[in-house]
Amino acid sequence: MRELTCIVCPMGCRIKVYEDNGQIRVEDQGCRRGELYARDEMTAPKRVVTSVVAVQGCSELLPVKTAAPVPKEAIFRVMEEIRQVTVEKPVRIGDVIRENLAGTGIALIATKHIQ
């Protein structure tokens, strides 16, 4: 048995996951999203990556995040690519900063307006 803390919402449910002969059984999840999180965490864990990128001609950094969770094994490649990014003003929340980040098929998006 493995016990996980669900990170899908602020409730932080403690979920019990049992694995037997490739079969996964989930208990104590507060909702369907918690069950899906637990199954993913056991088979193919993913995380949303947040960071900041440089803005040309500006001392302020632009906060960014991946548009969807990326596989945990790709996080270091994703961060390496993010380190290379510089954007031009203006930038609006939700603007796609980079498509197909590190070959994951997931976009990097802005999370703040910078004029």
C-alpha positions as CSV (number, residue, x, y, z in Angstrom):
1,M,0.0,0.0,0.0
2,R,1.2,3.5,-0.8
3,E,-0.3,6.6,0.7
4,L,-0.4,9.8,-1.4
5,T,-1.5,13.3,-0.7
6,C,-3.6,14.5,-3.6
7,I,-2.3,17.8,-5.2
8,V,-5.3,18.4,-7.6
9,C,-7.1,20.8,-5.3
10,P,-6.5,22.5,-1.9
11,M,-8.3,19.7,0.1
12,G,-5.1,17.6,0.1
13,C,-6.9,14.3,0.6
14,R,-4.8,11.4,1.8
15,I,-5.3,8.6,-0.7
16,K,-4.4,4.9,-0.3
17,V,-3.3,3.1,-3.4
18,Y,-3.0,-0.6,-3.6
19,E,-1.2,-2.4,-6.5
20,D,-1.5,-6.1,-7.0
21,N,-0.5,-7.9,-10.2
22,G,-0.7,-4.7,-12.2
23,Q,-4.1,-3.8,-10.9
24,I,-4.5,-0.5,-9.1
25,R,-7.1,0.1,-6.4
26,V,-7.7,3.5,-5.0
27,E,-9.3,4.3,-1.6
28,D,-10.2,7.4,0.4
29,Q,-10.1,9.8,-2.6
30,G,-12.4,12.8,-2.1
31,C,-13.5,12.9,-5.7
32,R,-13.0,11.4,-9.2
33,R,-10.1,13.8,-9.9
34,G,-8.3,12.4,-6.9
35,E,-8.7,8.9,-8.2
36,L,-7.3,9.9,-11.6
37,Y,-4.4,11.7,-9.9
38,A,-3.5,8.6,-7.9
39,R,-3.7,6.3,-10.9
40,D,-1.5,8.7,-12.9
41,E,1.0,9.1,-10.0
42,M,1.4,5.4,-9.8
43,T,1.8,4.8,-13.6
44,A,3.1,8.1,-15.2
45,P,3.6,10.9,-12.8
46,K,3.3,14.5,-14.2
47,R,3.7,18.0,-12.9
48,V,2.9,21.5,-14.0
49,V,6.2,23.4,-14.2
50,T,6.3,27.1,-13.1
51,S,9.2,29.4,-13.7
52,V,10.2,32.9,-14.9
53,V,11.8,34.1,-18.1
54,A,13.6,37.3,-19.1
55,V,11.9,40.2,-20.8
56,Q,14.0,42.2,-23.3
57,G,14.6,45.8,-22.1
58,C,13.0,45.2,-18.7
59,S,14.4,44.3,-15.3
60,E,11.1,42.5,-14.4
61,L,10.9,38.8,-15.0
62,L,7.8,37.2,-16.6
63,P,6.2,34.3,-14.6
64,V,5.3,31.4,-16.9
65,K,3.9,27.9,-16.5
66,T,3.3,24.8,-18.7
67,A,-0.2,24.7,-20.2
68,A,-0.6,21.2,-18.9
69,P,1.4,18.8,-16.6
70,V,4.6,17.4,-18.1
71,P,6.0,13.9,-17.4
72,K,8.3,14.0,-14.4
73,E,11.2,12.6,-16.5
74,A,11.0,15.6,-18.8
75,I,11.1,18.3,-16.1
76,F,14.9,18.9,-16.3
77,R,14.7,19.2,-20.2
78,V,11.8,21.6,-19.8
79,M,13.6,23.8,-17.3
80,E,16.8,23.8,-19.5
81,E,14.7,25.1,-22.4
82,I,12.9,27.7,-20.2
83,R,16.3,29.1,-19.1
84,Q,17.0,30.0,-22.7
85,V,13.8,31.9,-23.3
86,T,13.6,35.7,-23.6
87,V,10.4,37.5,-24.6
88,E,9.6,40.9,-26.0
89,K,7.0,43.3,-24.5
90,P,4.0,43.5,-24.5
91,V,3.0,40.1,-23.0
92,R,-0.5,39.2,-21.8
93,I,-1.7,36.5,-19.5
94,G,-2.3,33.3,-21.5
95,D,0.1,34.2,-24.4
96,V,1.9,31.2,-25.7
97,I,5.6,31.8,-25.1
98,R,6.9,28.6,-26.6
99,E,5.0,25.8,-28.4
100,N,6.0,22.1,-27.9
101,L,8.3,22.8,-24.9
102,A,11.2,20.4,-24.9
103,G,9.4,18.1,-27.4
104,T,6.6,17.4,-24.9
105,G,3.8,18.8,-27.1
106,I,3.0,21.1,-24.2
107,A,3.1,24.9,-24.5
108,L,4.7,27.4,-22.1
109,I,2.3,30.2,-21.3
110,A,2.6,33.7,-19.6
111,T,0.9,34.1,-16.2
112,K,1.2,37.9,-16.0
113,H,0.7,41.0,-18.1
114,I,3.8,43.0,-18.9
115,Q,3.4,46.2,-20.9
